[in-house]
Structure formats: structure tokens, C-alpha cells
Amino acid sequence: MKLILLGAPGAGKGTVAKLLTAVDGSVQISTGDILRGAVQAGTELGKKAEAFMKAGDLVPDELIMGIMGDRLQEPDCEKGFLLDGFPRTIPQAEALKELLTKLGIKLDMAVSLDVPREVILDRLTTRRTCSNSDCQAIYNVKSNPTKVEGICDKCGSPVIQRDDETEEAISKRLETYNEKTAPLVSFYEKEGLLMSVNATSSDVVVAAIKEKVGL
Ligand code: AMP
């Protein structure tokens, strides 16, 4: 399947994307994961992105389109892809539309995950992420803790609270989302591609998406 996952930080895009990869072999493409990997590796991209990320601001569109232009042409995208955290602005959505037309790729839909603000705030402050950039498994100290405290179940690396998950950065990220990303919901509605799911349970979201795409 070829999907865009829309939703505020903490809406569950990453968790839903990971569950969907097991359905038909589609790959999860998370611009946040790619950028965090680049910051950790100290690449040119990472150096350019780091300050924006730490402050809860968006990284400039040109950098993101540079990443995605290459990523979507990699062979593992042929089975399908789940775009998690991209596009994040109207210019990115327009550039993506142009890119997909050029590559002859047709999107199935853009799924908007609608979750109440209190749930989002609670999730983001209790979320923990594996520090290994090749893993980046997601945990939650309340609802999905690691088996051994502070250690990733999957790869054994330390599990940390992200730099941009302080209260200040979270509030900035939510503000940025409302201002720059929320308008994408009407963009994809006009494109005739929007599916909105009102659910706080990832399993319910996954079941609704599977039914809609006929899997
Ligand atoms: P995420 O893991 O999706 O919450 O992304 C973490 C941070 O990476 C965001 O707060 C932004 O600073 C940056 N980022 C990720 N995806 C994008 C994007 N599509 N456009 C601009 N910045 C992005």
C-alpha cells in the first residue's frame, strides 16, 4: 500500500506504520528517523537539521525534499510505502505530488489520525525511544514499558527521552503542527485521498486502514 500518515506528534503515526509494514511488506519511511540518524552520524544533513529539531521547528522544505526525492526511488519502495511525518507543509505536499507524478506512482490515500490533545500530551511526555539509530523502537513508560528498565527489548541499546520531548519543545511542536501541518487535511480532502480515523488505539486504526485498502 502507498499511504501518507497524517497526524500531530504523538498521534501514533510511527506505531501504526510499524504495524502496517507487517501486513504487506510496505516500508515505513519516517523523515524524523532519517533526520535523527543523520544527527547521530554527524553528517552534513544532520548538522543542518539539528538546531531546528531541538527547538521543535520544522527542518527547511528543500532539505526534506532532497531526502525524499532519493528515498522514494529506492527499490524497497516498489512493494509500497508508509510516509510517516512527511509531508509536513503545503509546499512539501505540492512537491510530493509533482515527484509522484514524475515517478508514475499513485497514492492510495492520506490517513489522518485524530487523537485528543490530552492523550497526545500524555503520550509525548511518557514516550521513550531506542537510542540506536538503526532501531528507534518506541516505548511508553506507562502503556508499553521495556522488559528491563531503560534497555530496548529489540536491540539492547539504552532507551532515552528524545531531546525534543521536553515540555517546551513539545508545546512548540504542537504549535508548529497546527500552523503548518494541519492544513494538509483539507489539501488531501480536495485531492479526494483523505481518510480520517478517530481512534486512540493503533490496532483499531490498522484494522480500519486494512479494510479500506482491501487487505
Ligand atoms: P518526528 O519524529 O516526525 O516527530 O520528527 C522530529 C523532528 O524532525 C520534527 O520536529 C522536525 O524538526 C523534523 N522533521 C521530521 N519530518 C519533517 C518534515 N517532513 N519536514 C520538516 N521537518 C521535519
Boltz pocket constraint, residues with backbone or C-beta under 6 A from the ligand:
constraints:
  - pocket:
      binder: B
      contacts: [[A, 9], [A, 31], [A, 32], [A, 33], [A, 35], [A, 49], [A, 52], [A, 53], [A, 54], [A, 56], [A, 57], [A, 58], [A, 59], [A, 60], [A, 61], [A, 64], [A, 84], [A, 85], [A, 86], [A, 87], [A, 88], [A, 89], [A, 92], [A, 164], [A, 173]]
      max_distance: 6.0
